[in-house]
């Protein structure tokens, strides 16, 4: 029984809903493990032709990493953490079935990265996207690798170092959101795309996706290796913990006011 996601089916389409709306669907280790298990289940199910990932509520697809989990990491835990991310991202990358991201709201940090690892993205005017990890003292490694594949180095540098969030119109103009529709139509548009892709010849679909995996694998492996080194160095300095503590204090003042 899943605690942090919902998995439903609409004909040949599986719909995986991130289900922590009170936390803006931010994920932690247990939630990611549920997602991995559900994705593998769908990929092995002969009745499933395509998968949609979306978020519960109307505010966020996913706010990324739950900082309450990451706050107390030491270098050893940061290395273990990178193994968890490698497993998650490799599951997404290795899927044989097409994966559509129904962006019902903000996708920040690792959620931005996960959204980009999907095949097709559908969003609305409130679907903000970006890589704000620097603001939490967390260096970005896998994010810049994924963004470079999609955007090129110049825009990747700007987004990584500023940590700014892109509005949906900009993300659409850059090709990160393929379809921009009214908020009420995000799921119906995603379902229409998923059904279309589910009806494609399955062997050709599998081999096309396999080839995309192959041509990007060396870069992905390098990013994971660099992530182990860089995250370990960052957490050893204590900077992520200090920056996250500032975030929690600011959030506490905002709640109190």
Secondary structure, DSSP 4 states (H G I P E B T S, - for coil): --SSEEEEEETTEEEEEE--GGGTT-B-HHHHHHHHHHHHHHHH-TT--EEEEEESSSSEEE--B-HHHHTT--HHHHHHHHHHHHHHHHHHHT-SSEEEEEE-SEEETHHHHHHHHSSEEEE-TT--EE-GGGGGTPPPSHHHHHHHHHH-HHHHHHHHHH-PEEPHHHHHHTTSSSEE--GGGHHHHHHHHHHHHHTS-HHHHHHHHHHHHHHHHHHHHHHHHHHHHHHHHHHHHTHHHHHHHHHHHHHHHHHH-
